[in-house]
Amino acid sequence: MTGPADFRVVVAPPGDGSTRARVGRLALSHGVVETPAFMPVGTNATVKALHPDDLRDVGASIVLANTYHLYLRPGHDRIARLGGLHRFMGWDRPILTDSGGFQVVSLGDLRTIDEGGVAFRSHLDGSVHRLTPESAVAIQEALGSDVAVALDQPVPPASTDPADLLDATERTHRWAARCVAARQRPDQALFGVIQGGLDPDLRAVSTREIAALPFDGLNIGGLAGDETLDERNAVLDVVVPLLADDPRPRYLMGLGSPLDIVDAVDRGVDMFDSVLPARVARNGQLWVPGGRLNMKNAEMQDDRRPVQEDCPCILCRGFSRAYLAHLFRARELLAYRLATCHNLTFTLEFMARIRRSIEAGTFPADVAGLRDRAPRMGRHASAAKSA
């Protein structure tokens, strides 16, 4: 490694332009992430219901933790005193922390945005706090994650007034420069966030502005929200070609549906995160090739089969659909662990299939099959961004 993040493209997109998909290798302080990669979300320094050994077993190489939530409880200073986030949560592989901006901006009437930062009331106790570009960096440096994210001002992509969108995007650029100036840890990567909503010209401007700063990676923010698939893809078709010669990884924030991930990988995105696989698992929705199973349906109570015959997860190796259906009806906590392990195994194995397809040079031909394998989700299901 030559710095806190060393990204190498292992398999470049083919010269015929049939896809922009690529395979990469991102080396961070606590290990290597093979891309395209999906990051399970551990909002409160834990992926709900899972032990770190479970995360290793499902194939996670990196997890995401939430700056806003950890700042409020238990506090970044306390985590630092206890040895940093890795020791605190018992996870020895890479961690990415978001800036907390999405959560803070989403507080609605509980927050006020100005040029300096965001003043907000805690959703826990109503106490008043202020998040600035400088404090967002300082909090993440205290947490000690491998990757920190610059503070930005996200907005709903399809439903924001153009004047407000322009104001938020330009503020994101100014905040990005302040985050770069505030960084102090040489062992922590810092990723910047490209905004601009669905406006192609504004997205192009934002791409150039953020790419001009010395970030270690480039996030594509403000998507996985209220936009359509075609609108999201149109944004990626603006942003990614402008980064064609840029050596840094590209991370689309908040996208978690495997079907949507296939399209984003095809357009050249390297990294993803979402609470979606874990959240729907806790609600009894189990992902299987081409569909999903609802463990709360009556027919599951007598089904002797595993959730998925060829799945190596702890659920499918040892238990039946009937048993899991019983656990959900009995509200046993084991249900959440087993179901979450399965959905994350499915998601991370799906990413491994994508990488193998790109490595084999068959991805353009395999896209249809990958889409068929992806579970079918409801409208905007991929937009889940918090636990």
N, C-alpha and C positions, 0 to 999 in steps of 0.2 A: 504494500500500500504506500502511495505517495502522499496521502493526506487522510482525513477522517472518512472519506468515501472514495473507493476506486472502482469505477464502472467500466467494464470492457464488453463490447459487443462480440459475442462468440460466433453467432450465425447472423449475418447481415441479411436484409431483405433481398430477394432476387432482383436482378437487373431488369427483368421484363415488366416490372411494375404491377405484377399480379397481386401483390400484398405488400404492406409495410411491416408485417410481423417480423420480429427478430427475437433471438435468444441472447440474454446477457448474463453477466456475473458481477454482482455488486458486493464488494468486500467492505465490511464495516468493522468497527472495533471489536464486536463480539461474534463475528462470524461472517459467513458468505450467504448471500441470497441469490438463488438462481431465478432469473426472470424469463418470461412473464411470471409474476408472483402475486399471490393473494395473501393479505395480512388479516388474520383474525383480530377482532377488536376486544381488548381487555380494558374497558372503560375505567374501572376503579382498580387498576393493577391486577386484574384477574379476568380471564374469559369466564363468564358466569358458569358455575357448576363444575369447572375443570381444574384439575391439578396440573402443574407444569409438565409432569410426566405424560399426561393425556395429550397435551399440546405437541410434545415430541412424537408421540405415537401416531397422531393424525397427520404428521408431516409438516408441521409449521416450522418455518425457518426464521420468521420475524413476526412480532405482534405489535399492535398499536395500542397505546395507552392515552388517556384523555387528560390534557393539561388543565382544563377548566375544573373538572371534577377532583383531580388530585390536589390542585391548589386550594380548593375549598375544604377538602377532607381527604387525608389527614393533614395536609399542608406540605409544600415542597421542602420547607426548611426541616421539618421532622424527618421526611424521607432521606434527605441529605445526611442528617445526623445519624440515621440508622444504616448508613452505608450505601445509599443510592438505590435507584429503582430496581436494578437487576437483583441485588441482594434482598431487597425488601419483598419482592414478589417471587423469589426463588427461580428466576429464569435467566439462564446463562447465554442465551442467544440474542440476536439483535432486537432492539425495541425502537419504534418510531413514536414520537409524541406529536400530536397535532398542536396547533397554536392556542386552541381554546376559542378562537374567533368565531367559529360556526355556532358553538353553544351560546356564547355571549350575545352575538347578534340576533340569535333566535329567541332571546328572552322577551322581545316585543316591548311592552310598556315598562318592563323592569330594567331597561337599559337606555342610555343616551350616548350617541356617537358624536365626537367632535374631532378636530384635527389631531389633538394630542393622543386620543385613544378612546376607550369605551368605559363609561361609568355604569355600574350595574348593581342590582340587588341579588344576593344569593337566593337561589331557589330553595335552599335548605332552611335558612332562618331569617331572611330578609335583610341581612347585614349588607352594608354598602362597600363596594370594592371598585378599583379602577385597574383596567388592563391597558397597557401601552405597548408599542413595539418593543421597547427596551425591557419592560418587565416580563413580557411573553418569552423573550430570549433568556432572561435571567432565571425564570422559573424552570424552563426546560434544561438549562445548564445545571441547576441544582438537582433536578431529577436524575440527570446523568444518562439520558437516552442516547442511543447511537445516532439518531437522526432527529433534529428539531425542525419545526416548520415556522416560517415567518408569519407574523400576524397580518391578516388580510380582512377585507370587509366583503364577505359573500352576500349575494342577494339571490332571491328566487329567479332563475334564468328567464322564464317565460312570462312572468307577471309583474315585472318591475318597470316603472316609468323610465323612459329613455334618459331623462335628465338625472334621475337618481342613480341609474346604472352608470352613467358617465362619471358622476361625482364619486361613487363607491370605487370604481376602477382606478381613477386617478389617485384617490387616497391610498388604495392598495399599493400603488407604485411608490408613493412617498414613504409609506410605512415599511415597504420592503427595503428601501435604502437605509432606513434607520435601524432595521434589524441587522443588516450586514455590518453596520458601524458598531452595533452593540455587542456582537459576539466576542467571546473571550476564550472559550475552550477549544484547544487545537485538536482534541480527540472526538469532537462531536460535529457531524455533518449538519448543514443548514440548507433546507430546501425552500425555494421561493414559490409563490402561487400566482399563476396566470388567471386573470379574471376577464370580464368583458361581456358576460351574458351570452345572448344569441346573436349579437351584432357582429358580423364578420369583420368589419373594419376595426371595431374596438378590440376584438379578440386579437387581430393581427398586431395592433399597437401594443397591447398588453404583452403579447408573446415576445415582441422585440425588447420592450422595456425590462421585463423580468429576466430574459435571457442575457441581457447586457450586464447584469449584476453577477458578482462572483459567488453564486450559489453552487452547491454540490449536486443538486437535483432540481427538477422543474415539475411542480404540481400543476395540474389542470383543474382549477376549482370552479365552483358555481354550477356544476352539472349534477347528474343523479338527483334531480329535484322535480320540478314541474314541467320539464321539457319532454317532447316526444323523442322516440328513438331516432327518427330522421333528423330532428333538430340537433340532437347530441352529436350524431355522426357528421352533420354539416360543420359543427364547431371543430371537431377533430380534424376534418379535412382542411380546415384553415390553419390550425395550430401546428399539427405535426409536420407538414411539409416545410414550414418555416424553421423547424428544428432538425431538418434532415442531416445537417452537417454538425450538429451540436453533440458533444461527447457525453452528455449527462443523461441519467435515467429520467423517464417521463412517468408521472404518477397521476392517475385519474382518481380523485378523492371521492369516496363514498359509494362506489359502484360494486354491487354484490351479486347480481343475478348472473349465473353462468352464461345464459343466452346473450346478455348484453356484453359480457366480458369478451366473448368470441368476436363480436363486431369491433370492440375497442382494440383488442390485440391485432386484428386484421388491419387496423388503421395506425398501428405503431406504438401503442401504449404498453408500458413495461410493468407497472405496479398498480394494485387495487387494494381497497379495504372496504369492509362493511360489517355491520352487526347482523345482516340479514340471515346468513345460514344458522347462526346460533339462536336468533330471536324466533324464527319460525319453528325451529326444533323444540324450543321450550313451549310452543303452542301446539305441539303434536303433529307438525307437518314434517314428514321425512322425505328427503329427496332421493329419487331413484332414477335410473336412466330413462329419459323421455317423459318423466311425470313426477308425481309426488303421492305419498300415502298420508291419509289422515288417521292417526291412531285413535281418534275419538269416534270413528265410525263403528257401528255395531258389528260389522262383519270381521273386524280385526280381532275380536275377542276369542275367536275359535281358530285363528289362522296359525298353523304350526310352523310356517316357513319363516326364515329370517327376513328382515326388511329387504335385503338385497343379497342374492346368492353369492356373488363374486366379490363382496366387499370384505376387506380385512379388518374392519373396525371392531372394537370391543363388543359392541352390540350384536353385530351380525355373526361374529365368531361363536357366541355363546347363548344367545337368547332368541326367542321367537317373537313374531309380531304380537301374538296373544299375550305374552308376558309384558311387553312394553305397553300394550293397551291397558292391561291391568294396573300397571304402575301409574299411568296417567289418571285412571279413574280413582285410584286410591290416594292420589296426590303424594306419592312417594318421591322423595328428592332424587332417587336414583334415575327416575325417568328423564330428568333434565340432563344429567350427565351422559347417559347412554345415547339419547337422541342428538345432543350437541356433538358428541364424538362422531356419530355417523355423518351428520350433515357437513361437518368440517372435513372429514375424511373424503367424502364425495367431492367437495369443492377443491381440495388440494390435489386429489388424484386427477380431477378434471384439468387443473392447471398443468400437471405433469404430462398429461396426454397432449395438451397444446404444445408444450415445449418439445416433446418427442416428434410431433408432426412437423414443427418448424425445422428441427434438426435434420429430419429425413428429407426435407425439401418438398413435402407433399401437402403443406398446409392449405394452399388454395383449393386443392381437390378435396381436402378433408373437412372444409368448413361446413358443408351441408351435414355430414355425419356428426360433427361436434354439436351443431345446433339441434340435431335430432336427439342427441344424448342429454342435452340440458333439460332440467325440469322446467315446466311451464309455470310462470309466475303471473300474479295479478298485475294490473296497471300500476306503474310506479313502485312496484315492490322493491326494486333495487335502490330506492332512495333512502333506505333506513340508515341514519347516520349517528345515532346515539343508542346507548343500551336501554 
